[in-house]
Amino acid sequence: MLRTTPALQLLGPSDMARLRRLLDVDPVTNVFVDARVQQTGLDPRRLGGEVWGYGAGGALESACHAGANLVPVQAHPAAVAMFAEHAVTQGRRCSSLVGQQEALRPLWEHLEPHWGPARSVRPDQPFMTIREPSPLRPDLTVRRVLIDELDLLYPSSVAMFTEEVGVSPEADGAGPYRARVAQLISRGWAFARIEDGRVVFKAEIGVATARACQIQGVYVEPSLRGRGIAGPAMAAVVNAALRDIAPVVTLYVNADNTPARRAYERVGFTRAATFTTVLF
């Protein structure tokens, strides 16, 4: 463990136990960082970034994942201020800030004078969870995507990402994003309804631990929206995820996306927290 200030700590493999105890405070809301920590063991080469800790006297009170995404964990105001100060000294290396609203908003207030303006700020994103099979009748045509269907799924993945994030995932070349989609398929985490060689609906499990998983990339073919496809299709994904992947399924959605929120509520999701996302 390298101390960069009396309170800020750069966490490494020897800090795994301390960080695990912090993540255990809320392993569902912290599923993204929890999964990254488990996958990498806090090895900087595998992490592709850093995890910062905050605490006095060897204690670990808060943490912050600093990679492609800057994600605070159990971050109280003093920790937020410290993480922001350290982030400013490093310069912006991330493409987004993501996390619970109570930490993310003040974090962005600290960073905006140095890193702003953002391309998009999404201040109110319901973080939703479901722990039991959906009460909605699932769409039985939704299934796991096969690896030889990568070419079929990939254009819908690009379209979804571009629509949701506002930039193409192929802006710096198609290779990395295509590899990511292939990886999700290989893990059995990509689901779709495919009719006559067309992707009608798709969704993926983006991250997962033994305690929770998170759905991402929900997409209905634009010409078919408004026909009630998303609810039953999502019910099928949720039921499969609860059965095969994790005991809690999560997602977060923009507050102003009323059709999606209503669909998720019909599936059985309930709001557990509020996220904020800042995109660059």
C-alpha positions as a Markdown table, in Angstrom:
| # | Residue | x | y | z |
|---|---|---|---|---|
| 1 | Met | 0.0 | 0.0 | 0.0 |
| 2 | Leu | 1.4 | 3.4 | -1.1 |
| 3 | Arg | 0.2 | 6.4 | 0.8 |
| 4 | Thr | 0.1 | 9.5 | -1.4 |
| 5 | Thr | -1.3 | 11.8 | 1.4 |
| 6 | Pro | -2.1 | 11.1 | 5.1 |
| 7 | Ala | -5.6 | 10.0 | 4.0 |
| 8 | Leu | -5.4 | 8.9 | 0.3 |
| 9 | Gln | -4.2 | 5.4 | -0.4 |
| 10 | Leu | -3.4 | 3.7 | -3.6 |
| 11 | Leu | -4.8 | 0.2 | -3.1 |
| 12 | Gly | -3.0 | -2.9 | -4.4 |
| 13 | Pro | -3.3 | -6.7 | -4.1 |
| 14 | Ser | -2.4 | -6.7 | -0.4 |
| 15 | Asp | -5.4 | -4.5 | 0.3 |
| 16 | Met | -7.9 | -6.9 | -1.1 |
| 17 | Ala | -9.3 | -8.0 | 2.3 |
| 18 | Arg | -9.9 | -4.4 | 3.4 |
| 19 | Leu | -11.5 | -3.4 | 0.1 |
| 20 | Arg | -13.7 | -6.5 | 0.2 |
| 21 | Arg | -15.1 | -5.5 | 3.6 |
| 22 | Leu | -15.9 | -2.1 | 2.2 |
| 23 | Leu | -17.7 | -3.5 | -0.8 |
| 24 | Asp | -19.6 | -5.9 | 1.4 |
| 25 | Val | -21.4 | -2.9 | 2.9 |
| 26 | Asp | -23.5 | -2.8 | -0.3 |
| 27 | Pro | -22.5 | -5.5 | -2.8 |
| 28 | Val | -25.5 | -4.9 | -5.0 |
| 29 | Thr | -25.1 | -1.2 | -5.6 |
| 30 | Asn | -21.4 | -1.7 | -5.8 |
| 31 | Val | -21.6 | -4.6 | -8.3 |
| 32 | Phe | -19.5 | -2.9 | -11.0 |
| 33 | Val | -16.5 | -2.2 | -8.7 |
| 34 | Asp | -17.0 | -5.5 | -6.9 |
| 35 | Ala | -16.7 | -7.4 | -10.2 |
| 36 | Arg | -13.7 | -5.4 | -11.4 |
| 37 | Val | -11.9 | -6.1 | -8.1 |
| 38 | Gln | -12.6 | -9.8 | -8.3 |
| 39 | Gln | -11.5 | -10.1 | -11.9 |
| 40 | Thr | -8.3 | -8.3 | -11.4 |
| 41 | Gly | -7.2 | -8.9 | -7.8 |
| 42 | Leu | -6.2 | -5.2 | -7.8 |
| 43 | Asp | -3.3 | -5.9 | -10.2 |
| 44 | Pro | -2.8 | -2.6 | -11.9 |
| 45 | Arg | -1.9 | -4.3 | -15.2 |
| 46 | Arg | -5.2 | -6.2 | -15.3 |
| 47 | Leu | -7.2 | -3.4 | -13.8 |
| 48 | Gly | -6.2 | -0.9 | -16.5 |
| 49 | Gly | -6.3 | 1.9 | -13.9 |
| 50 | Glu | -6.2 | 2.3 | -10.1 |
| 51 | Val | -8.4 | 2.0 | -7.0 |
| 52 | Trp | -8.0 | 4.8 | -4.4 |
| 53 | Gly | -8.8 | 4.4 | -0.8 |
| 54 | Tyr | -9.6 | 7.0 | 1.9 |
| 55 | Gly | -9.2 | 6.5 | 5.6 |
| 56 | Ala | -7.1 | 7.5 | 8.6 |
| 57 | Gly | -4.9 | 5.2 | 10.6 |
| 58 | Gly | -5.0 | 2.3 | 8.2 |
| 59 | Ala | -8.8 | 2.3 | 8.1 |
| 60 | Leu | -10.6 | 2.1 | 4.8 |
| 61 | Glu | -13.7 | 4.3 | 4.8 |
| 62 | Ser | -14.3 | 4.9 | 1.1 |
| 63 | Ala | -12.8 | 3.9 | -2.2 |
| 64 | Cys | -12.8 | 5.1 | -5.9 |
| 65 | His | -12.3 | 3.0 | -9.0 |
| 66 | Ala | -10.3 | 5.1 | -11.4 |
| 67 | Gly | -10.2 | 3.6 | -14.9 |
| 68 | Ala | -12.3 | 4.1 | -18.0 |
| 69 | Asn | -15.0 | 4.9 | -15.4 |
| 70 | Leu | -14.5 | 6.9 | -12.3 |
| 71 | Val | -16.7 | 5.2 | -9.7 |
| 72 | Pro | -16.8 | 6.2 | -6.0 |
| 73 | Val | -17.6 | 3.5 | -3.4 |
| 74 | Gln | -19.2 | 4.4 | 0.0 |
| 75 | Ala | -17.8 | 7.9 | -0.5 |
| 76 | His | -18.6 | 10.4 | 2.2 |
| 77 | Pro | -18.0 | 14.2 | 1.7 |
| 78 | Ala | -14.4 | 14.2 | 2.9 |
| 79 | Ala | -13.5 | 11.3 | 0.7 |
| 80 | Val | -15.2 | 12.8 | -2.3 |
| 81 | Ala | -13.2 | 16.0 | -1.9 |
| 82 | Met | -9.9 | 14.0 | -1.5 |
| 83 | Phe | -10.7 | 11.9 | -4.6 |
| 84 | Ala | -11.5 | 14.9 | -6.6 |
| 85 | Glu | -8.4 | 16.7 | -5.6 |
| 86 | His | -6.3 | 13.7 | -6.6 |
| 87 | Ala | -8.1 | 13.2 | -9.9 |
| 88 | Val | -7.4 | 16.9 | -10.8 |
| 89 | Thr | -3.7 | 16.4 | -10.2 |
| 90 | Gln | -3.7 | 13.4 | -12.6 |
| 91 | Gly | -5.8 | 15.0 | -15.3 |
| 92 | Arg | -8.9 | 13.4 | -16.8 |
| 93 | Arg | -8.2 | 9.8 | -17.9 |
| 94 | Cys | -11.8 | 8.5 | -17.8 |
| 95 | Ser | -14.6 | 8.6 | -20.2 |
| 96 | Ser | -17.3 | 8.9 | -17.6 |
| 97 | Leu | -18.2 | 9.4 | -13.9 |
| 98 | Val | -20.8 | 6.9 | -12.6 |
| 99 | Gly | -22.1 | 6.3 | -9.1 |
| 100 | Gln | -24.6 | 7.0 | -6.4 |
| 101 | Gln | -26.0 | 10.5 | -6.7 |
| 102 | Glu | -25.1 | 11.6 | -3.2 |
| 103 | Ala | -21.4 | 11.1 | -4.0 |
| 104 | Leu | -21.3 | 11.7 | -7.7 |
| 105 | Arg | -22.9 | 15.1 | -7.7 |
| 106 | Pro | -20.4 | 16.7 | -5.3 |
| 107 | Leu | -17.6 | 14.9 | -7.1 |
| 108 | Trp | -18.6 | 16.5 | -10.3 |
| 109 | Glu | -19.0 | 19.9 | -8.7 |
| 110 | His | -15.4 | 19.6 | -7.6 |
| 111 | Leu | -14.2 | 18.4 | -11.0 |
| 112 | Glu | -16.3 | 20.4 | -13.4 |
| 113 | Pro | -14.1 | 23.6 | -13.2 |
| 114 | His | -11.1 | 21.5 | -14.3 |
| 115 | Trp | -12.7 | 18.8 | -16.5 |
| 116 | Gly | -15.8 | 20.5 | -17.8 |
| 117 | Pro | -17.9 | 21.0 | -19.8 |
| 118 | Ala | -19.2 | 17.4 | -20.0 |
| 119 | Arg | -20.8 | 16.1 | -23.1 |
| 120 | Ser | -23.8 | 14.9 | -21.1 |
| 121 | Val | -24.8 | 14.9 | -17.5 |
| 122 | Arg | -27.6 | 12.5 | -16.4 |
| 123 | Pro | -28.3 | 13.6 | -12.8 |
| 124 | Asp | -31.3 | 11.3 | -12.0 |
| 125 | Gln | -31.0 | 7.6 | -12.9 |
| 126 | Pro | -33.1 | 5.2 | -10.9 |
| 127 | Phe | -31.0 | 2.2 | -9.9 |
| 128 | Met | -33.4 | -0.7 | -9.9 |
| 129 | Thr | -33.2 | -4.3 | -8.6 |
| 130 | Ile | -35.2 | -7.5 | -8.7 |
| 131 | Arg | -34.7 | -10.6 | -6.6 |
| 132 | Glu | -37.6 | -12.9 | -7.6 |
| 133 | Pro | -38.7 | -14.3 | -11.0 |
| 134 | Ser | -40.7 | -11.7 | -12.9 |
| 135 | Pro | -44.5 | -11.8 | -12.5 |
| 136 | Leu | -44.7 | -10.9 | -16.2 |
| 137 | Arg | -45.1 | -13.8 | -18.6 |
| 138 | Pro | -41.7 | -14.1 | -20.3 |
| 139 | Asp | -41.1 | -14.0 | -24.0 |
| 140 | Leu | -40.0 | -17.6 | -24.7 |
| 141 | Thr | -38.3 | -16.6 | -28.0 |
| 142 | Val | -35.6 | -14.7 | -26.1 |
| 143 | Arg | -32.5 | -16.8 | -25.8 |
| 144 | Arg | -28.8 | -16.7 | -25.4 |
| 145 | Val | -26.9 | -15.5 | -28.5 |
| 146 | Leu | -24.5 | -18.0 | -30.1 |
| 147 | Ile | -21.0 | -17.0 | -30.9 |
| 148 | Asp | -21.6 | -17.7 | -34.6 |
| 149 | Glu | -24.3 | -15.0 | -34.4 |
| 150 | Leu | -21.8 | -12.2 | -33.6 |
| 151 | Asp | -22.1 | -10.6 | -37.0 |
| 152 | Leu | -25.9 | -10.6 | -36.6 |
| 153 | Leu | -25.9 | -9.1 | -33.1 |
| 154 | Tyr | -23.1 | -6.6 | -33.5 |
| 155 | Pro | -24.9 | -3.9 | -35.6 |
| 156 | Ser | -27.6 | -3.8 | -33.0 |
| 157 | Ser | -25.0 | -3.4 | -30.2 |
| 158 | Val | -23.4 | -0.5 | -32.1 |
| 159 | Ala | -26.8 | 1.1 | -32.7 |
| 160 | Met | -27.8 | 0.8 | -29.0 |
| 161 | Phe | -24.5 | 2.2 | -27.7 |
| 162 | Thr | -24.6 | 5.1 | -30.1 |
| 163 | Glu | -28.2 | 5.9 | -29.2 |
| 164 | Glu | -27.6 | 5.7 | -25.5 |
| 165 | Val | -24.2 | 7.2 | -25.1 |
| 166 | Gly | -24.3 | 9.7 | -28.0 |
| 167 | Val | -21.1 | 8.6 | -29.7 |
| 168 | Ser | -20.2 | 5.5 | -31.7 |
| 169 | Pro | -18.3 | 2.7 | -29.9 |
| 170 | Glu | -16.3 | 2.4 | -33.2 |
| 171 | Ala | -15.0 | 6.0 | -33.0 |
| 172 | Asp | -11.5 | 4.7 | -32.4 |
| 173 | Gly | -11.9 | 1.5 | -34.4 |
| 174 | Ala | -14.3 | -1.5 | -34.3 |
| 175 | Gly | -11.9 | -4.0 | -32.8 |
| 176 | Pro | -12.2 | -3.4 | -29.0 |
| 177 | Tyr | -16.0 | -3.1 | -29.0 |
| 178 | Arg | -16.5 | -6.1 | -31.2 |
| 179 | Ala | -14.2 | -8.1 | -28.9 |
| 180 | Arg | -16.3 | -7.0 | -25.9 |
| 181 | Val | -19.5 | -8.1 | -27.6 |
| 182 | Ala | -17.9 | -11.4 | -28.5 |
| 183 | Gln | -16.8 | -11.8 | -24.9 |
| 184 | Leu | -20.3 | -11.3 | -23.6 |
| 185 | Ile | -21.7 | -13.9 | -26.0 |
| 186 | Ser | -19.0 | -16.4 | -25.0 |
| 187 | Arg | -19.9 | -16.0 | -21.4 |
| 188 | Gly | -23.5 | -16.7 | -22.1 |
| 189 | Trp | -24.4 | -13.1 | -21.0 |
| 190 | Ala | -25.9 | -11.9 | -24.3 |
| 191 | Phe | -29.6 | -12.4 | -24.9 |
| 192 | Ala | -31.8 | -11.7 | -27.9 |
| 193 | Arg | -35.0 | -12.3 | -29.8 |
| 194 | Ile | -34.1 | -12.9 | -33.4 |
| 195 | Glu | -36.6 | -13.2 | -36.2 |
| 196 | Asp | -35.8 | -13.9 | -39.8 |
| 197 | Gly | -32.2 | -12.8 | -39.4 |
| 198 | Arg | -33.2 | -9.6 | -37.6 |
| 199 | Val | -32.5 | -8.7 | -33.9 |
| 200 | Val | -35.9 | -7.6 | -32.5 |
| 201 | Phe | -34.7 | -7.3 | -28.9 |
| 202 | Lys | -31.3 | -7.6 | -27.1 |
| 203 | Ala | -29.8 | -7.2 | -23.7 |
| 204 | Glu | -26.6 | -8.3 | -22.0 |
| 205 | Ile | -25.3 | -8.9 | -18.5 |
| 206 | Gly | -22.5 | -6.4 | -18.3 |
| 207 | Val | -21.0 | -7.4 | -15.0 |
| 208 | Ala | -21.7 | -10.1 | -12.5 |
| 209 | Thr | -20.5 | -11.4 | -9.1 |
| 210 | Ala | -21.8 | -14.3 | -7.0 |
| 211 | Arg | -24.1 | -11.7 | -5.3 |
| 212 | Ala | -25.5 | -9.5 | -8.1 |
| 213 | Cys | -25.4 | -8.9 | -11.8 |
| 214 | Gln | -26.2 | -5.8 | -13.9 |
| 215 | Ile | -28.2 | -5.7 | -17.2 |
| 216 | Gln | -27.0 | -3.3 | -19.9 |
| 217 | Gly | -27.5 | -2.7 | -23.6 |
| 218 | Val | -31.3 | -3.1 | -23.6 |
| 219 | Tyr | -32.5 | -2.4 | -27.2 |
| 220 | Val | -35.6 | -2.9 | -29.2 |
| 221 | Glu | -35.5 | -2.5 | -33.0 |
| 222 | Pro | -36.7 | 1.1 | -33.5 |
| 223 | Ser | -39.5 | 0.2 | -36.0 |
| 224 | Leu | -41.0 | -2.2 | -33.4 |
| 225 | Arg | -41.0 | 0.1 | -30.4 |
| 226 | Gly | -44.3 | 0.8 | -28.6 |
| 227 | Arg | -45.6 | -2.8 | -29.2 |
| 228 | Gly | -44.9 | -4.1 | -25.7 |
| 229 | Ile | -41.9 | -6.2 | -26.7 |
| 230 | Ala | -39.5 | -5.0 | -24.0 |
| 231 | Gly | -41.4 | -6.1 | -20.9 |
| 232 | Pro | -41.8 | -9.8 | -21.7 |
| 233 | Ala | -38.3 | -9.9 | -23.3 |
| 234 | Met | -36.8 | -8.4 | -20.2 |
| 235 | Ala | -38.7 | -10.9 | -18.0 |
| 236 | Ala | -37.0 | -13.7 | -19.9 |
| 237 | Val | -33.6 | -12.2 | -19.3 |
| 238 | Val | -34.2 | -11.6 | -15.6 |
| 239 | Asn | -35.5 | -15.1 | -15.1 |
| 240 | Ala | -32.4 | -16.6 | -16.8 |
| 241 | Ala | -30.1 | -14.3 | -14.9 |
| 242 | Leu | -31.6 | -15.2 | -11.5 |
| 243 | Arg | -31.5 | -18.9 | -12.4 |
| 244 | Asp | -28.0 | -19.1 | -13.8 |
| 245 | Ile | -25.9 | -16.0 | -12.9 |
| 246 | Ala | -26.7 | -14.2 | -9.6 |
| 247 | Pro | -29.4 | -13.9 | -6.9 |
| 248 | Val | -30.1 | -10.1 | -7.6 |
| 249 | Val | -30.4 | -8.5 | -11.0 |
| 250 | Thr | -29.8 | -4.7 | -11.3 |
| 251 | Leu | -29.9 | -2.0 | -13.9 |
| 252 | Tyr | -30.1 | 1.8 | -14.0 |
| 253 | Val | -32.1 | 4.0 | -16.4 |
| 254 | Asn | -32.5 | 7.6 | -17.2 |
| 255 | Ala | -35.3 | 9.1 | -15.2 |
| 256 | Asp | -36.8 | 10.8 | -18.3 |
| 257 | Asn | -37.0 | 7.4 | -20.2 |
| 258 | Thr | -40.6 | 6.8 | -19.2 |
| 259 | Pro | -41.3 | 3.9 | -21.5 |
| 260 | Ala | -38.2 | 2.0 | -20.3 |
| 261 | Arg | -39.0 | 2.7 | -16.6 |
| 262 | Arg | -42.6 | 1.5 | -17.0 |
| 263 | Ala | -41.4 | -1.6 | -18.7 |
| 264 | Tyr | -38.9 | -2.4 | -16.0 |
| 265 | Glu | -41.6 | -1.8 | -13.3 |
| 266 | Arg | -43.9 | -4.2 | -15.1 |
| 267 | Val | -41.1 | -6.8 | -15.1 |
| 268 | Gly | -40.9 | -6.4 | -11.3 |
| 269 | Phe | -37.9 | -4.1 | -10.8 |
| 270 | Thr | -38.1 | -1.6 | -7.9 |
| 271 | Arg | -36.0 | 1.5 | -7.3 |
| 272 | Ala | -33.2 | 0.9 | -4.7 |
| 273 | Ala | -31.0 | 4.0 | -5.2 |
| 274 | Thr | -30.3 | 6.9 | -7.5 |
| 275 | Phe | -27.3 | 7.1 | -9.8 |
| 276 | Thr | -25.8 | 10.0 | -11.6 |
| 277 | Thr | -23.6 | 9.7 | -14.8 |
| 278 | Val | -21.4 | 12.3 | -16.4 |
| 279 | Leu | -20.2 | 11.5 | -19.9 |
| 280 | Phe | -17.2 | 13.1 | -21.7 |
